[in-house]
Every structure is written in C-alpha cells, then in structure tokens.
C-alpha cells in the first residue's frame, strides 16, 4: 500500500503484537566502516572503493527511495540515525521486534576479497551501532554470497551471535541460487540454524528480464518478481532441499501473487519431466510450501477485496506470511493499513507477529 509522501504519517496502533520483517538502514555521511577494517582493506576502501555491475539499486521515485519525512534532522541519509528510527518507527508504531535487512552491496562485489572485508565491517558496525544499543532490533548477516567459501566463513564467524536472525542476499545474483557454487553457504546456514533471506534489488551482471534490459525504472521496479521466481525454481530443481532439508528461505519485498501459478506450473511440468530430476522425491509445490516464507510488503491488492481472500486460499501458506513495513522507503506499509481486508484474528496474529516469531525464534517481550 503506497502512502502519501507529502504529509507526515499519523500512527494508528494495532491491538496485536507487531514484528516488522523488513527495515532498512544506511551509513551516515561520515562512513564508519573503515574503522572496522584491517589497515590493508581500509586503504583499499578509501582509495579504490567497490567494483560491481552497473545498474540502479532502486527506481528513483524519491531521493534515496525514501519517504520524504524519513530524513533525520541532522541531514544524514534515511535509516542512518538510530534515535530517529526509534522515534519514527519502533516507538510510533509499537514494534515489538524489527529485522534489519541492509541491502548493502558487499555480496555483489567483483573483487571477492574486498567484498568479504566489506561484509565483515558492515556486520561489526551493525552490532555496535544498532543491535547493542537497541534490544528490539535484530539484523540480517551480510555475506559475500558469490563465493561459497567466503560466505561460509562469515556465517561461521557471526552465525551464533544472538542479534543475527538470517542471512541476506539480493535477488539479482550472478547465477540462479540453486547452483552448487552457493551450497557451502547453505551448509553453513543450516549449521547455524539461520534462514536465507532474498531481497528485492541488486545487479548481478545480466538483464532483469529474459529478453534484455528494460527502458524504464518503472519496468525495473515492477519486473523484480521474475528474479525471485528463478531462484524458487532453481532451489527446487537443483535439489537444494533434498541436500539441506532444514534450510529455510524468506522472499522479501518481491510480492507473492506469482507463487500459486508458479507452483501449479512446476507441479504440472514435474508430472511430465520428473525423469530428468530423479533427486526430487515430492511435487515441487510441497518443497515451496515447506521451505519458503514471504513478507507482505508490497502487499497484493486485487481490484476486488474478496479476491484477496481467494488468493490466500490458493497460496495456502498461512504459516509462512510475515508482516513488513519496508521502512524508510517511499512505499512504506504501516501496521494499521497493510492488509487490505479484515482477516480472522488468528490469521491476523500469524501475519503480524507469530509467523516471524516462530521462524526467527524471538521471545515475547514483556
């Protein structure tokens, strides 16, 4: 649900607990990451910086893809000031827990060793600047995901830290995520009991479509779900869940309306072509419903409200839907307005807090 940008948001507290599964942060203008690097990589960071594929991380709907009212008073970027985030999001909306998904571009660095150093620094800064001073926050572990060994090393370094509840990847990777090059990362994730989160965005070196590069940011923004579809299909077809049966995957900010027809198509194709993938022992839809979770923002809003309930029936993942605001971005969803229809109280509680509580093992706060 897109909210107006030109006026401050008026909070309307919900009666049930709220766990926000998609909060974005950024570094302040005085980039603090160098102090968390070795001298060798601090020098590289300051002199050369990163090397990645060209492209836009977000459509330029609004500066920093942010709500107009989300810029801190000190002029730093939205999501860089903890006190302002506490006041504008956690306190205003009564958020019990919030999960930081910092879509930082360490994972997509072409210089893999620098990407690993950047990920280490980013994670250490998240602990010092966000997790230690604010007990309501949890974070996603940033890893150099294009190299399985380097990613696994960072997961083993911090995977048991209580502040980290998942590993964050960006949707547009160099290859479909079921490929064997990523398996050491999944092995480490399973070893530490951490889900894999896949978030909207990224520049993996290829076009966002199967037919070349689009012309407009609008196409880029609306066309992200096929990247997530590719990963879902790849995870299933490559047999990742047969190899890693405890692995959990969260699809973040990519919608969910495409999931039911994708599962129907996969099941139909598997009934005809299963001889090619003998490692799959069950229909693809069973793997999807067992191993994938999805966040609500952007929420599906069909033209007739009754179609939303019908969509939930087709999806059949009531225990896998998790609320997200996408703060501080321009298409922020408030806890009071995110769900377009009135839902049964038990389902409302699951979506707003309890599914996330179970997945991320969050204790109720008194």
VENLIN-V171650 format. One record per residue. N is the residue number from 0. RES is the residue in three letters. SS is DSSP state (@ for helix, = for strand, . for the rest). OMEGA is omega in degrees with one decimal (none if undefined). D_FIRST is the distance of its C-alpha to the first C-alpha in Angstrom with 2 decimals. Layout:
# VENLIN-V171650
n = {N & N}
res = {RES & RES}
ss = {SS & SS}
omega = {OMEGA & OMEGA}
d_first = {D_FIRST & D_FIRST}
This chain:
# VENLIN-V171650
n = {0 & 1 & 2 & 3 & 4 & 5 & 6 & 7 & 8 & 9 & 10 & 11 & 12 & 13 & 14 & 15 & 16 & 17 & 18 & 19 & 20 & 21 & 22 & 23 & 24 & 25 & 26 & 27 & 28 & 29 & 30 & 31 & 32 & 33 & 34 & 35 & 36 & 37 & 38 & 39 & 40 & 41 & 42 & 43 & 44 & 45 & 46 & 47 & 48 & 49 & 50 & 51 & 52 & 53 & 54 & 55 & 56 & 57 & 58 & 59 & 60 & 61 & 62 & 63 & 64 & 65 & 66 & 67 & 68 & 69 & 70 & 71 & 72 & 73 & 74 & 75 & 76 & 77 & 78 & 79 & 80 & 81 & 82 & 83 & 84 & 85 & 86 & 87 & 88 & 89 & 90 & 91 & 92 & 93 & 94 & 95 & 96 & 97 & 98 & 99 & 100 & 101 & 102 & 103 & 104 & 105 & 106 & 107 & 108 & 109 & 110 & 111 & 112 & 113 & 114 & 115 & 116 & 117 & 118 & 119 & 120 & 121 & 122 & 123 & 124 & 125 & 126 & 127 & 128 & 129 & 130 & 131 & 132 & 133 & 134 & 135 & 136 & 137 & 138 & 139 & 140 & 141 & 142 & 143 & 144 & 145 & 146 & 147 & 148 & 149 & 150 & 151 & 152 & 153 & 154 & 155 & 156 & 157 & 158 & 159 & 160 & 161 & 162 & 163 & 164 & 165 & 166 & 167 & 168 & 169 & 170 & 171 & 172 & 173 & 174 & 175 & 176 & 177 & 178 & 179 & 180 & 181 & 182 & 183 & 184 & 185 & 186 & 187 & 188 & 189 & 190 & 191 & 192 & 193 & 194 & 195 & 196 & 197 & 198 & 199 & 200 & 201 & 202 & 203 & 204 & 205 & 206 & 207 & 208 & 209 & 210 & 211 & 212 & 213 & 214 & 215 & 216 & 217 & 218 & 219 & 220 & 221 & 222 & 223 & 224 & 225 & 226 & 227 & 228 & 229 & 230 & 231 & 232 & 233 & 234 & 235 & 236 & 237 & 238 & 239 & 240 & 241 & 242 & 243 & 244 & 245 & 246 & 247 & 248 & 249 & 250 & 251 & 252 & 253 & 254 & 255 & 256 & 257 & 258 & 259 & 260 & 261 & 262 & 263 & 264 & 265 & 266 & 267 & 268 & 269 & 270 & 271 & 272 & 273 & 274 & 275 & 276 & 277 & 278 & 279 & 280 & 281 & 282 & 283 & 284 & 285 & 286 & 287 & 288 & 289 & 290 & 291 & 292 & 293 & 294 & 295 & 296 & 297 & 298 & 299 & 300 & 301 & 302 & 303 & 304 & 305 & 306 & 307 & 308 & 309 & 310 & 311 & 312 & 313 & 314 & 315 & 316 & 317 & 318 & 319 & 320 & 321 & 322 & 323 & 324 & 325 & 326 & 327 & 328 & 329 & 330 & 331 & 332 & 333 & 334 & 335 & 336 & 337 & 338 & 339 & 340 & 341 & 342 & 343 & 344 & 345 & 346 & 347 & 348 & 349 & 350 & 351 & 352 & 353 & 354 & 355 & 356 & 357 & 358 & 359 & 360 & 361 & 362 & 363 & 364 & 365}
res = {UNK & UNK & UNK & UNK & UNK & UNK & UNK & UNK & UNK & UNK & UNK & UNK & UNK & UNK & UNK & UNK & UNK & UNK & UNK & UNK & UNK & UNK & UNK & UNK & UNK & UNK & UNK & UNK & UNK & UNK & UNK & UNK & UNK & UNK & UNK & UNK & UNK & UNK & UNK & UNK & UNK & UNK & UNK & UNK & UNK & UNK & UNK & UNK & UNK & UNK & UNK & UNK & UNK & UNK & UNK & UNK & UNK & UNK & UNK & UNK & UNK & UNK & UNK & UNK & UNK & UNK & UNK & UNK & UNK & UNK & UNK & UNK & UNK & UNK & UNK & UNK & UNK & UNK & UNK & UNK & UNK & UNK & UNK & UNK & UNK & UNK & UNK & UNK & UNK & UNK & UNK & UNK & UNK & UNK & UNK & UNK & UNK & UNK & UNK & UNK & UNK & UNK & UNK & UNK & UNK & UNK & UNK & UNK & UNK & UNK & UNK & UNK & UNK & UNK & UNK & UNK & UNK & UNK & UNK & UNK & UNK & UNK & UNK & UNK & UNK & UNK & UNK & UNK & UNK & UNK & UNK & UNK & UNK & UNK & UNK & UNK & UNK & UNK & UNK & UNK & UNK & UNK & UNK & UNK & UNK & UNK & UNK & UNK & UNK & UNK & UNK & UNK & UNK & UNK & UNK & UNK & UNK & UNK & UNK & UNK & UNK & UNK & UNK & UNK & UNK & UNK & UNK & UNK & UNK & UNK & UNK & UNK & UNK & UNK & UNK & UNK & UNK & UNK & UNK & UNK & UNK & UNK & UNK & UNK & UNK & UNK & UNK & UNK & UNK & UNK & UNK & UNK & UNK & UNK & UNK & UNK & UNK & UNK & UNK & UNK & UNK & UNK & UNK & UNK & UNK & UNK & UNK & UNK & UNK & UNK & UNK & UNK & UNK & UNK & UNK & UNK & UNK & UNK & UNK & UNK & UNK & UNK & UNK & UNK & UNK & UNK & UNK & UNK & UNK & UNK & UNK & UNK & UNK & UNK & UNK & UNK & UNK & UNK & UNK & UNK & UNK & UNK & UNK & UNK & UNK & UNK & UNK & UNK & UNK & UNK & UNK & UNK & UNK & UNK & UNK & UNK & UNK & UNK & UNK & UNK & UNK & UNK & UNK & UNK & UNK & UNK & UNK & UNK & UNK & UNK & UNK & UNK & UNK & UNK & UNK & UNK & UNK & UNK & UNK & UNK & UNK & UNK & UNK & UNK & UNK & UNK & UNK & UNK & UNK & UNK & UNK & UNK & UNK & UNK & UNK & UNK & UNK & UNK & UNK & UNK & UNK & UNK & UNK & UNK & UNK & UNK & UNK & UNK & UNK & UNK & UNK & UNK & UNK & UNK & UNK & UNK & UNK & UNK & UNK & UNK & UNK & UNK & UNK & UNK & UNK & UNK & UNK & UNK & UNK & UNK & UNK & UNK & UNK & UNK & UNK & UNK & UNK & UNK & UNK & UNK & UNK & UNK & UNK & UNK & UNK & UNK & UNK & UNK & UNK & UNK & UNK & UNK & UNK & UNK & UNK & UNK & UNK & UNK & UNK & UNK & UNK & UNK & UNK & UNK & UNK & UNK}
ss = {. & . & . & . & . & . & . & . & . & . & . & . & . & . & . & . & . & . & = & = & = & = & = & . & . & . & . & . & . & . & . & . & @ & @ & @ & @ & . & . & @ & @ & @ & @ & @ & @ & @ & @ & @ & . & . & . & . & . & . & . & . & . & . & . & . & . & . & . & @ & @ & @ & = & . & @ & @ & @ & . & . & . & . & . & . & . & . & . & . & . & @ & @ & @ & @ & @ & @ & @ & @ & @ & @ & . & . & . & . & . & = & = & = & = & . & . & . & . & . & . & . & . & . & . & . & @ & @ & @ & @ & @ & @ & @ & @ & @ & @ & @ & @ & @ & @ & @ & @ & @ & @ & @ & @ & . & . & . & . & . & = & = & = & = & = & = & . & . & . & . & . & @ & @ & @ & @ & @ & @ & @ & @ & @ & @ & @ & . & . & . & . & . & = & = & = & = & = & = & = & . & . & . & . & . & . & . & . & . & @ & @ & @ & @ & @ & @ & @ & @ & @ & @ & @ & @ & @ & . & . & = & = & = & = & = & . & . & . & . & . & . & . & . & . & = & . & . & = & . & . & . & . & @ & @ & @ & @ & @ & @ & . & . & @ & @ & @ & @ & @ & @ & @ & @ & @ & @ & @ & @ & @ & . & . & @ & @ & @ & @ & . & . & . & . & . & = & = & = & = & . & . & . & . & . & . & @ & @ & @ & @ & @ & @ & @ & @ & @ & @ & @ & @ & @ & @ & @ & @ & @ & @ & @ & . & . & . & . & . & . & @ & @ & @ & @ & @ & @ & @ & @ & = & = & = & = & . & . & . & . & . & . & . & . & . & . & @ & @ & @ & @ & @ & @ & @ & @ & @ & @ & . & . & . & . & . & = & = & . & . & . & . & = & . & = & . & . & . & . & . & . & . & . & . & . & . & . & . & . & . & @ & @ & @ & @ & @ & @ & @ & @ & @ & @ & @ & @ & @ & @ & @ & @ & . & . & . & . & . & .}
omega = {-178.6 & -179.8 & -177.3 & -177.9 & -168.6 & -179.7 & 178.0 & 178.8 & 176.1 & -176.7 & 170.8 & -174.1 & 172.3 & -177.6 & -177.8 & 176.7 & -179.8 & 171.1 & -177.0 & -173.5 & 178.3 & 175.3 & -178.5 & 176.2 & 174.9 & 177.8 & 172.8 & -176.0 & 179.0 & -175.7 & -175.9 & -168.9 & -178.4 & -177.8 & 178.3 & -179.5 & 170.8 & -179.5 & -178.2 & -176.3 & 173.7 & 178.5 & 178.2 & -178.8 & -176.5 & -173.7 & -173.4 & -177.3 & -173.9 & 171.8 & 178.3 & 176.5 & 179.1 & 179.2 & -178.4 & 176.6 & 179.4 & 170.6 & -176.1 & 176.8 & -176.4 & -179.9 & -177.6 & -177.3 & -169.2 & 167.9 & -179.2 & -176.4 & -173.9 & 177.7 & 179.5 & 180.0 & -178.6 & 177.0 & 175.9 & -177.3 & 174.8 & 179.1 & -178.1 & -174.9 & -175.8 & -177.3 & -179.7 & 177.2 & 177.2 & -177.3 & -171.8 & -176.7 & -171.3 & -177.4 & -175.8 & -175.3 & 177.8 & -178.6 & 179.0 & 173.9 & 173.2 & -179.1 & 178.1 & 170.8 & -178.3 & -177.6 & -177.7 & -169.8 & 175.8 & -174.7 & -177.2 & 180.0 & 177.1 & 170.8 & -170.7 & 179.9 & 175.6 & 177.1 & 178.2 & 178.1 & 179.1 & 178.0 & 178.5 & -179.2 & -179.2 & 179.7 & 178.7 & 177.0 & 176.8 & 179.5 & -173.5 & -171.5 & -172.8 & -172.9 & -178.1 & -179.9 & -175.5 & -175.7 & 177.3 & -176.6 & 166.3 & -174.9 & 174.8 & -176.4 & 178.3 & -178.5 & 173.3 & -163.8 & 179.3 & 174.7 & -174.7 & -178.6 & -179.6 & 178.2 & 179.8 & -180.0 & 178.8 & 176.0 & 179.1 & 179.9 & -172.2 & -173.9 & 179.2 & 175.8 & -174.5 & -179.9 & -178.3 & -176.1 & 175.5 & 176.6 & -174.6 & 172.7 & 177.9 & -167.9 & -176.6 & -180.0 & -178.8 & -178.5 & 173.4 & -167.1 & 174.2 & -175.3 & -176.1 & -179.6 & -178.9 & -169.7 & 178.2 & 175.2 & 179.5 & 177.4 & 178.7 & 178.4 & 179.3 & -179.5 & -178.0 & 177.5 & -178.2 & 172.6 & 171.5 & 174.2 & 177.5 & -172.5 & 171.0 & 170.9 & 175.7 & 176.4 & -175.1 & 179.0 & 178.6 & 178.1 & 179.9 & -180.0 & 175.4 & -176.4 & 176.9 & -176.3 & 178.2 & -175.5 & -166.3 & 173.0 & 177.8 & 178.0 & 179.6 & -177.5 & -177.7 & -173.4 & -179.0 & -176.7 & 178.3 & 175.8 & 178.2 & 176.0 & 179.9 & -179.5 & 178.2 & -179.7 & -178.5 & 177.3 & -176.8 & -171.7 & 179.4 & 177.7 & -178.1 & -175.2 & 169.5 & 179.9 & -177.4 & -171.1 & 179.6 & -175.9 & 177.7 & -176.2 & 179.2 & 176.6 & -168.0 & 173.7 & 178.1 & -176.6 & -179.0 & -177.8 & -178.9 & -173.6 & -178.9 & 179.2 & 176.4 & 178.4 & 177.6 & -177.6 & 179.1 & -179.9 & 179.7 & -179.7 & 179.4 & 179.8 & -179.3 & -169.0 & -173.6 & 179.2 & -179.9 & -176.2 & -176.5 & 178.5 & 176.4 & -175.5 & -177.1 & 174.5 & -178.3 & -178.2 & 179.2 & 175.4 & -177.5 & -176.0 & 179.2 & -168.2 & -176.3 & 170.6 & 178.6 & 176.0 & -170.3 & -175.2 & 2.8 & -178.2 & 175.6 & -177.9 & -179.8 & -176.1 & 175.8 & -172.2 & -178.5 & 178.8 & 178.2 & 177.2 & 177.7 & 178.0 & 178.9 & 177.5 & 177.9 & -178.4 & 176.7 & 179.4 & -176.3 & 179.8 & -174.4 & 179.8 & -176.6 & -177.0 & 176.4 & 176.5 & -170.8 & 176.4 & 2.6 & -172.2 & -171.8 & 179.5 & 176.6 & 173.8 & 178.3 & 177.3 & -176.8 & -171.6 & -169.8 & -176.1 & -171.3 & -180.0 & 174.1 & -177.5 & 173.8 & -175.2 & -179.2 & 179.0 & 177.6 & 179.4 & 178.5 & -176.4 & -172.9 & -177.6 & -163.8 & 176.2 & 178.1 & 179.3 & -179.6 & -177.4 & -173.9 & 176.9 & -178.0 & 177.9 & 176.3 & 178.9 & -178.3 & none}
d_first = {0.00 & 3.83 & 6.38 & 9.91 & 12.33 & 15.50 & 15.61 & 15.76 & 13.25 & 14.93 & 15.01 & 15.32 & 16.95 & 16.53 & 19.93 & 19.84 & 20.15 & 17.22 & 17.71 & 15.27 & 16.01 & 14.75 & 16.03 & 17.48 & 20.78 & 23.21 & 26.87 & 28.19 & 30.27 & 33.47 & 32.59 & 33.85 & 34.01 & 37.59 & 39.03 & 37.87 & 39.68 & 43.31 & 45.39 & 45.38 & 41.61 & 41.03 & 43.32 & 41.52 & 38.12 & 39.47 & 41.60 & 39.91 & 36.33 & 34.32 & 34.75 & 31.89 & 30.80 & 29.52 & 25.97 & 22.67 & 20.78 & 17.55 & 16.92 & 17.97 & 14.95 & 16.11 & 19.13 & 18.83 & 15.24 & 14.62 & 13.24 & 16.17 & 17.01 & 17.23 & 20.68 & 23.38 & 26.24 & 28.66 & 27.04 & 26.31 & 23.17 & 19.86 & 20.15 & 23.94 & 24.97 & 25.02 & 25.84 & 22.95 & 20.47 & 22.18 & 21.90 & 18.34 & 16.70 & 19.32 & 21.15 & 18.58 & 16.38 & 19.42 & 18.60 & 21.56 & 21.29 & 19.22 & 19.82 & 20.30 & 19.64 & 21.53 & 21.25 & 24.69 & 26.80 & 29.83 & 29.47 & 29.64 & 32.69 & 35.55 & 38.03 & 37.47 & 39.63 & 37.82 & 34.49 & 35.96 & 37.17 & 33.81 & 32.07 & 34.72 & 34.33 & 30.54 & 30.81 & 33.62 & 31.71 & 28.70 & 31.25 & 33.03 & 30.26 & 27.46 & 28.67 & 32.02 & 31.00 & 27.82 & 28.35 & 24.74 & 23.80 & 24.47 & 24.35 & 24.38 & 27.73 & 27.94 & 30.61 & 32.37 & 31.12 & 33.13 & 36.30 & 36.68 & 39.51 & 37.91 & 34.62 & 36.64 & 38.66 & 35.68 & 34.38 & 37.90 & 38.11 & 35.07 & 33.84 & 35.38 & 34.00 & 32.13 & 29.34 & 28.21 & 26.37 & 25.63 & 26.48 & 23.95 & 24.30 & 22.43 & 21.56 & 23.90 & 27.21 & 30.72 & 31.22 & 29.51 & 29.18 & 31.54 & 34.48 & 37.36 & 37.00 & 34.08 & 35.89 & 37.55 & 34.16 & 33.18 & 36.58 & 36.05 & 32.55 & 34.09 & 37.03 & 34.92 & 32.48 & 29.42 & 26.49 & 25.53 & 21.96 & 20.92 & 18.15 & 16.58 & 19.01 & 22.74 & 25.68 & 28.10 & 30.55 & 29.67 & 27.38 & 23.84 & 24.95 & 28.05 & 29.49 & 29.38 & 27.25 & 24.61 & 24.95 & 21.59 & 18.96 & 16.47 & 18.44 & 18.45 & 14.70 & 14.19 & 17.51 & 17.22 & 17.10 & 20.78 & 21.86 & 20.52 & 22.12 & 25.32 & 25.40 & 24.87 & 27.71 & 29.82 & 29.61 & 30.72 & 33.33 & 34.95 & 35.57 & 33.82 & 33.23 & 36.85 & 37.95 & 35.51 & 34.86 & 33.20 & 30.64 & 26.94 & 24.10 & 20.43 & 17.99 & 15.40 & 12.25 & 13.57 & 11.75 & 14.16 & 14.57 & 17.60 & 19.41 & 21.14 & 22.76 & 23.71 & 25.47 & 27.19 & 28.43 & 29.64 & 31.51 & 33.14 & 34.23 & 35.53 & 37.64 & 39.36 & 39.47 & 39.77 & 43.23 & 41.73 & 39.76 & 42.20 & 40.59 & 37.71 & 38.95 & 36.02 & 33.56 & 30.69 & 28.05 & 29.85 & 29.53 & 25.80 & 25.17 & 27.59 & 26.68 & 22.96 & 19.97 & 16.27 & 13.35 & 10.00 & 7.87 & 6.72 & 6.42 & 8.49 & 7.87 & 11.49 & 12.97 & 14.75 & 13.45 & 16.74 & 16.13 & 13.65 & 16.68 & 18.86 & 16.85 & 17.26 & 20.92 & 21.31 & 19.76 & 22.08 & 20.86 & 20.10 & 21.89 & 20.01 & 16.27 & 15.33 & 12.55 & 11.36 & 9.77 & 10.85 & 12.59 & 13.77 & 11.83 & 10.16 & 6.67 & 7.27 & 5.72 & 8.45 & 10.79 & 10.93 & 7.51 & 6.26 & 8.54 & 8.40 & 12.21 & 15.06 & 16.68 & 20.27 & 20.87 & 22.28 & 19.36 & 16.93 & 19.32 & 19.56 & 15.89 & 15.47 & 18.84 & 21.74 & 20.99 & 20.52 & 23.54 & 25.63 & 24.72 & 25.15 & 27.99 & 26.74 & 29.06 & 27.76 & 28.12 & 30.41}
